[in-house]
Every structure is written in structure tokens, then in C-alpha cells.
């Protein structure tokens, strides 16, 4: 059975992903800076590794088959942390993945990361960091899928999405729960390696819309 490393497992999306992996009896390793943030999993089979993403965390990749990078500096930090976590830590994760037999590297990016100059945004440093991290992953040779959701909400997930960008910011929003569900679906589909797509609240199941978008069988 393959083992999945969740980088940023204590974040909101990371916890949703980790919880589902644990409940599904999947073999998973959670990488966090502080184990206490995952106290709800202390009696489970989840392997938890403490590490600072600003330091060396290569040991977390031992025996790993799949990587889900959902770490982020958070909205309350400055541009320095954005560079160190959203760009530099992501770059290091790709470097570590190159040295192991990774089958999938799923990167949580953001709408606007394809071209940070094309959108008016007060989080442009974040979009630039995501852009550079995405480009580095794409050029690395590591099998990857990049997911770029619209503005995240804590609304209850409905499991319905679209990959076609709506015309208004309001329509571009998507619940974190639906992003987590989409990432977990991607984890089961190696035929999505090399794909990049945006995610928004919509009316399609994840498997349906990706089958249409990429002509999957």
C-alpha cells in the first residue's frame, strides 16, 4: 500500500485531507511544526512527524510514495514568511521528492498563480511565490498535479465543482472541504499527472468534470 505525506497537515485543508485519509485507513504521514495541533489523531494509526519547513525536513520523505503540499504561511504573516513557506519550502519539498521514488506530487496553488500580473490583488507577493513554486515543480521531472482554487471559504462542502473560471469573484469562491475532496480524488488518479487546473464552486462531481476536462476514461 502506498504512503502519502501531507505537508501542512495542521492547516484547515490539511486537516480535512488528513482526517479523510485516517478514516479511510490509508497509510499517511502528517508533517507539522507542532504535534499538539493534531491531538485529535493521537489515538489513530496516523504517523506524525514534527519539522520546521524553514529548516531541513528531508527525513519526512523516507518511504513516501505520494506528496500533498498544502502548507501556507497564512494570511496574517508578512511577505518574508510567504517567501520562506509558499516558495522556498515548496521548492525544498520538490528537491526532496526528486531524490525519492515519488509517484505523485500534488501542489495546492491558487487562482492567479499562472500570471500574477493579470489580476488586481492585494496578495500579489503570495501569487508570485505560488507562481515560482509551480514553475519549479513543473520543471523538476517529479510527477505532479497542480490545483489552483478560487477564494477559499469555510462553507459546508457540497462536493460540486467546476474547472471553468466564472466571470465574477463571488462565483469563483469554493469551500475548503471541496478543495480537500478534490485533492483526495486526484490522489487516486495517476493519469492526472502533469495536469494543472483551477477549481471553483460548481455543479459537477470532481470525477465528472475532470473526465470532461481531460478526456479521462
Residue pairs with C-beta under 8 A, 6 or more apart in sequence:
1 26
1 27
2 27
2 65
2 66
2 103
3 27
3 28
3 29
3 63
3 64
3 65
3 66
4 21
4 26
4 27
4 28
4 29
4 64
4 65
4 66
4 67
4 68
4 187
5 28
5 29
5 31
5 60
5 61
5 64
5 66
5 67
5 68
6 14
6 17
6 18
6 21
6 28
6 29
6 30
6 31
6 68
6 70
7 14
7 31
7 53
7 60
7 67
7 68
7 69
7 70
7 71
7 89
7 93
8 14
8 31
8 32
8 69
8 70
8 71
8 72
9 15
9 17
9 18
9 30
9 31
9 32
9 38
9 48
9 70
10 30
10 32
10 33
10 34
10 37
10 38
11 70
11 71
11 72
12 152
12 154
12 176
13 70
13 108
13 152
13 176
13 179
13 180
13 183
14 30
14 68
14 70
14 71
15 38
16 176
16 177
16 180
17 68
17 70
17 180
17 183
17 184
18 28
18 30
18 38
18 41
18 46
19 40
19 41
20 180
20 181
20 184
21 28
21 46
21 184
22 28
22 41
22 44
22 45
22 46
25 45
28 46
28 47
29 46
29 47
29 48
29 49
29 60
29 64
30 38
30 41
30 46
30 47
30 48
30 49
31 49
31 51
31 57
31 60
32 38
32 48
32 49
32 50
32 51
33 50
33 51
33 52
33 53
34 50
35 48
35 50
38 46
38 48
41 48
49 57
49 59
49 60
51 57
51 59
51 60
53 71
53 84
53 85
53 89
53 92
54 84
54 85
54 88
54 89
57 89
57 92
57 93
57 96
58 92
58 96
58 99
60 96
61 67
61 96
61 97
61 99
61 100
61 102
62 100
64 100
64 102
65 101
65 102
65 103
65 104
66 102
66 103
66 104
66 105
66 106
66 187
67 93
67 97
67 102
67 104
67 105
67 106
68 106
68 108
68 183
68 187
69 90
69 93
69 105
69 106
69 107
69 108
70 108
70 183
71 85
71 86
71 89
71 90
72 85
72 86
72 108
73 81
73 82
73 84
73 85
73 86
73 126
74 81
79 125
82 125
82 126
82 129
83 125
83 129
86 126
86 129
86 130
86 133
87 129
87 130
87 132
87 133
90 107
90 133
90 136
90 137
91 132
91 133
91 136
93 105
94 105
94 133
94 136
94 137
94 140
94 142
95 140
97 105
97 140
97 142
98 140
98 141
98 142
102 142
102 143
103 143
103 190
104 143
104 144
104 145
104 186
104 187
104 190
104 193
105 137
105 142
105 143
105 144
105 145
106 144
106 145
106 146
106 147
106 183
106 186
106 187
107 133
107 134
107 137
107 144
107 145
107 146
107 147
108 147
108 149
108 179
108 183
109 130
109 133
109 134
109 146
109 147
109 148
110 126
110 127
110 130
110 148
110 149
111 119
111 148
111 149
111 150
111 151
111 165
111 172
111 198
112 118
112 119
112 121
112 127
112 130
112 148
113 127
113 130
113 131
113 134
113 148
114 131
114 134
114 148
114 196
115 131
116 124
116 127
116 128
116 131
119 127
121 127
134 146
134 196
137 144
137 146
138 144
138 146
138 196
143 190
143 193
143 194
144 193
144 194
145 186
145 192
145 193
145 194
145 195
145 196
146 195
146 196
146 197
147 179
147 182
147 183
147 186
147 197
147 199
148 196
148 197
148 198
148 199
149 174
149 179
149 198
149 199
149 200
150 165
150 166
150 169
150 172
150 173
150 174
150 198
150 199
150 200
150 201
151 169
151 172
151 173
151 174
152 173
152 174
152 175
152 176
152 179
153 173
153 174
153 175
153 176
154 175
154 176
155 173
155 175
155 177
156 175
156 177
157 175
157 176
157 177
157 178
157 180
157 181
158 175
158 178
158 201
159 178
159 181
159 205
159 206
160 178
160 201
160 202
160 203
160 204
160 205
161 174
161 178
161 182
161 199
161 200
161 201
161 202
161 204
161 205
161 206
161 209
162 199
162 200
162 201
162 202
162 203
162 204
162 209
163 197
163 198
163 199
163 200
163 209
163 210
163 213
164 200
164 202
165 172
165 198
165 200
166 172
166 200
171 200
171 201
172 200
173 200
173 201
174 199
174 200
174 201
175 201
178 199
178 201
179 199
181 206
182 199
182 206
185 206
185 207
185 210
186 192
189 210
189 216
191 214
191 216
192 210
192 214
192 216
195 214
197 210
197 213
202 209
204 212
210 216
211 217
